[in-house]
Amino acid sequence: MKKHFSNVLFFAAATAFISCSGANSNGQEPSDSTATSQDTTKYPPVETKPGNTNYKPAFEGQTRIAGVKTTTPYEGQVVVEGLKSPWGIAELPDGRLLITEKEGTMRIVDPTAKSTSEAITGIPKVDAQGQGGLLGLTLDPDFASNRMVYWVFSEPVSGGNHTAVAKGKLSEDEKSIEGATVIYQALPTYNGKLHYGGRILFGKDGNIFVSTGERSDLETRPQAQQLNSALGKIVRITKDGKPAAGNPFEGQADAKPEIYSYGHRNVQGLAFDPVTGELWDSEFGPRGGDEINLVKPGKNYGWPTITYGIEYSGGEIGNPPIQQKDGLEQPVYYWDPVLSPGGMTFYTGSNVPEWQNNLFIGGLSSTHIARLVIKDNKVVGEERLLADKGERFRDVIQGKNGALYSVTDGGKLYKVDKK
């Protein structure tokens, strides 16, 4: 059944896909510098392994879409090694990279000099057990003048820990964070070591989006569906950590006003579409069912009521297990087997024109960077980058120079760019 569906999907995608603008007949890119090119040649889906389930997708193209291949010569080069479990990347105004390390430190990497700073001090203690630690970070939109940094971490407290957001000022000598302050805590606290979410980014209105996890365990899992809990959510807060005005549950009794969307399992990727401005996420499923979602305010993304995955033990989720239900959002795309999706970014550079507006996602257990071609909010092509490196890619961003940068759990920083 799975094989038959994949074949049907491939031929349908091959005939139905229309690119934004194709290459010329001689294979060259259009001369118009503002034009972008998407390769119209379609290949079999990149995933060839059998899935964990035979669940039927909600629509054609929701999984195992036709493959694509980058035609522009590109390469992935190691910039530095020896980072200690790096988790998040933010680019400083001068092109250097501020990187978090899971155990609780930040460092600055200069990609040009291929150098790494000493550990930056002044960061509050983290609980680095399991999936916890110092996680995602972002810079204040006014960083050039105020030097403020915002980050997510698992905060140890009496009775356990929780996902928290802090902010502080990068000192002029870049050796410390000054005035570090915790501005938000995703409550309730829980004594566990899994599923903290951890991505953070600023919206155009100056408010902050943060992802949280539902802490994985059967005990906490249902809280992803509960509006009086911050677990399994995307929240939208101010620079001071207060609920942002206009949030969908503002003023609603028994609902946390910071909640932007809910029904999430463990979101570790957030990015805005550069054309539409819409928010997307990448989300861990259990055994199968990893997702990307188009995130809308107030919407319920279904976990654990619906899922395309199964328990790690092999058991079904739900009795009976269901994948679709009215009122619950479907993923735009899902993977089975899993991608293990980390950080992600949309490409807006011009170094590789055919990547324009494509979504790049770090793959952990899948050990590659996924490139997704998206048209009209549907995935129409998928490619695997750096699959020969054998690395767990934790985060990926685009630099101002048009190159992609990605950190791996093995402590490497890669630059991915045209040759």
N, C-alpha and C positions, 0 to 999 in steps of 0.2 A: 504493500500500500504506500509506504513512504517513498520507495523507489519510483513507483508510477507517478506519484504526485510531483516529485522533483523533476521528472522528465517533462511532464505537462507544463510545469511552472517555467522550466527553461525555455521551451519552444514558444510559450506565450510571451515571455519577457523578451525573447529575441525578436519577435515580430512586432510587439507593441511599443518597444522602447523608442523614444524620439529624443535625441540629444539636444542640449541647448544650442550648440553650434558645432558642426563637424569639422574635421581636418580637410584640407584640399585634396584633390585626387592624387597629388604626388606625395601625400602624407605629411605635408608641412602644415603648421598652424596658420590660421588666418593672419593677415598682415595688420589688421586693426588691433591696436594694443589693448583696446577695451573689451575685445571679444574673448570668450573662453571657449575651450574645446573639450568635448567629452568623446572618448573613443566609442564608436558605435558598434565595434566588434564585440560580440557576446560569447562567453565561454561557459562550460558547465559550472554549476555551483561549486564554490571553493570547498564546501564541506562534503566529504565523501564517506565519513563514518556513519554507521547507523545511529539513529536517535535513541534516547532512553524510553520514548513513548511512541505511540502511533496516533497521538491526538491530531485532530484535523484543524488546520488553521482557520481563522475566521474569514480570511479573504486571500485571494491569490497574491503571491508576492510577500506574504507576511514572514516567511522563512525560506532559507535555501534559494535565494534569488540567483539569477545568472551571474557568473563571474565577469569581471572586467580586468584589464591589464594596462598599467601605465605605460605609455609609449615613449614619453620623455625619459632619457637616461637619468637615473637618480642613484644615490648611494646613502647608506647609513654608516656614519663614522663615529667611533667612540671619542668623545671630547675629553672626558676625565673618567677615572676609575677611583675606587676606594671610598665612595660615599657610603654612609651607614644606613641601609634600608631607607633610601629617599622615598618620599611620599607625594609631595606637592611642589610645583614650580610656579614662580611668578617672575616676569621680566621687569627689571629695573629700567628707568628711563634711558640709561646709557647702553642697554643691550646685555648687561650682565644678568645673571639669573640668581634669584633668591630661592633656596631649596630647603624644605623641611626634611628632617630625618626622624624616623619613627620613635627613637628613644628619647627625643625631647630637645633636639638642637636644630639650629638653622645654620646654613653656610651660604656664602656667595661664590658662585662659579663664574669665571671670566672665560667664555667660550673662545675668544680670540687668543688669549694667552694660555689657555688650557690649564688654568690654575684654580685652586680651591682654597678658600679662606679657612682660618681657624673657626672653631665653634663660636657662635654668637651667644652671649650670656643674657641673663635677665628674663628668661622664659619660665612661666610657672610649671611646676612639676606635673608630669603626665603619668597616666597608668598605661604602661607599654605592654602589658600582658596581652597575649592573643592578638586580636586585630586592633587593639587600642594603641594610643601613642599620640605623637604630634602629627597631624593629618594635613588637610588642605589649607592653603593660604591665598590671600589676594591683597593687592595694594589699594589704598585709598585712591579714588580718581584724582585727588589733589596731592598725590604723594610727592610730586616735585617740590611742593612748597611746605607740606606738613610732615612728610616722611612717615606717615602712619601705615602700619601693617595690621591686617586682621587674619586670624587663623583659627582653625578648629582643632580640638584635642579631646581626649578622654580624660575627664577630670576626676581624680581620686578623692572621695569624700567618705565620711562615716556611712557604712552600710553598702558601699559599692562604688559605682562610678556612673558617669553620664557623659553624653556629648556636650561640649561647651564651646563657646566662642569667646576669644579674647582679642584685645587690640593693644598696641603699644607703638612707640616711636623708635625707628631705627636711628641709633646715635650717629652723629656726624662722622665719627671715626669708624663706624660700621662694626664695632666690636660687641655691642649690646643692644637689647631692646629696653627702652626707658619707659617707666610708668605703665608696665603691663597690667591690664585690668580685665577681669572676666566680665563680659557684658551680657551673656545669655547662657542659660542652662536648659537643655532639653530634658524635661522631667516627665516621669518619675525616675529617680535614681534606681539602679538595679545592680545586683552583685553578679556580673557576668563579664565576659571578655570578647564578645563577638558583636558584629553589626552596629557600627557607630555612624555609618554614612561618612560624612567628613568633607564634602566639597563645599566651597564657598565662592561666591562671585557677586559683583555689584551689578544691579540693573541700571538702565539709563536714567532712572529717576533718583539715583543716589541711595536707594535702599539695597539691602543685602539679602541674597538668597542663600540658604544653608540646607544641606540634606542631612537627615538623621536616619539611623537604622532602627529596626524593631527589636534588636538585641537577640534575635535568632531563636531563643528557646520557646518551647510550646507554651510556657507560662506567660511570656510577654508578647508573643506573636499576634494575638487578637487585638492588641493595642494599636496596630496599624490602622484598624477600622474605627478606632474610638477618638472622637474629637476632643475629649478631655485629657488626652495624652499627647505628648510631643514625639512619641516614638513612631517610626515608620512614616515620616512626613518630610515635605519640603516646607520650610518656614521662610517668612519674609519679614525682616526686622530693620530698624533704623541703625545708624552708626552707634547709637547708645544702647542697642539691644532691645529696644521697645518694639511692640507690634507695629508694623507699618500701617499707616492710614489707608483705608480702602481694601484691606484684606477681606476675603470672601466670607469669613465667619465673624467679622467684627460686630460686637454687640449681641451675639447669639449666646444665650445661656448654656452653660455646660460645654462650651467649646473654647479652646485656646485661641485667642485672637491673632496669634502670630502664624497660624497654619495657613499655608497657601494651597497645598494639595495633600492628599492622604492616600492610604492603601498601598504604601511603598514597602519594599522589603529591605533593601540596602543599597541606596543610591550613592555611587562613588564617582559619577560623572555629571557635570552640568555645563551647558554651553548655550549661547544665544545664536540663532540663525542670523547671519550677517545681512541677509536680504529682508526677511520678514520681521526680525526682532523677536521671534517667538523662542520660548525656553524649551530646551530638550534635556532629557536625562538618560543616563545609562544605569542599569539596575541589575543587580545579581538576582537570579532565580536560585532555586535549590539545585537539584540534579536535573539540569535542563531548564529551559524557560528563562534564560537571561534576556533582557529586553532593552530596547530604546523606546522612549515615550515622548510624545509631544505634550508638554505640561501646560494645562489650563487651570486657572484659578478655581478652587472649590471642587475640582473633579476628584473622583475616587478611582484609583488605579488597581484596585481589586485584590491585592494580597491581604490575607491568605485565602480569600473566598474563591478566586479563580487563579489558575496558574497553568502554564504549559510544561511544568516540571513535576518531579516526584521527590520524595524524601531521599536523603543520602543513603538510607538503609534499603531503598528500593520500594518502600511502601507508597501507596497513593496518598495524596493530600486532599482531604475532603471525603465525605461519604454521602453520595458518590462524588468522585472528582469531577469538577466542571471547569471549562476553559472560557466560557462566555456567559454573561448574565446582563440583563438590561440594567442600565444605570452604572455599570462598571466599565471603565475605559479599556479598550484593547491596545496592546502594544503596537506601535507602528511596525516593529520588526522584532523577531525573537530568534534565539539560537538554541538548538538541541542537537548535539552536545553543546556544552557551554562555551562562551567566549571568556568568561570571568572578566567583565568589563570594568576598567578603572577610569581614570580621567580622560577627557575628550575635548576636542576643539574643532571648529569649522575652519577650513582653510580659506584665507582671503588674499594670499600672496599671488605674485605673478611669476615666480621662479619656475613653477610647474603649472602651466596654464590649464591643463586638463583636470587639475585638482580643485579648481575654483568652486567654492561653496560645498565641497565634499566634507563629510564628517569623518574624523580620525579618532579612533578609540583604542586606548591601551588594553591589550589582552594579557591576562595573567597566566592562568593555567594553560591557555591556548598558545602562549609564547609567540605572539605576533602583534602588530598594529593593524587593526581593521580599518580599511577605507570603504566608506559607504557613499555611493552616488545616490543623491536624493532629488526627486523631481515631484513637485506638487504634493509634498509631504508623504511621499511613498519611496521606499528604497527600490532602486532599479538596477543596482549593480554592487558587487562586493569584491574586494581584493584583499589579500594578505601581504603586508609589508614586513620585511626583516624576519621572516619566518625561519630563516636559516641560522639565526643568532642564538636560539635556545634561551632567550631571556624572558622574564616576567615583566612586562611593560606596565608600570604603575600609573604614570601620568604622561600626558602629551599636550604641549602648547605650541603655538606658532610665534616665532620671534618677529620683531619689526623688520628684520632682514629677509623675511619670506621663507625662512627655514623652519622645519619642525624640530622641536626638542623633546626628548622623552627620557625619563629616568626609569631604571629597572630595580627590582628588588635585590639584584646582585650588586648594586652600588655603582652602576655605570650611567653616564649621561651620553645619550646618542644625539647626533645632529643628522637629520634626514633632509636631503636637499638635492637639487640637480647636480649632475657631475660637471 
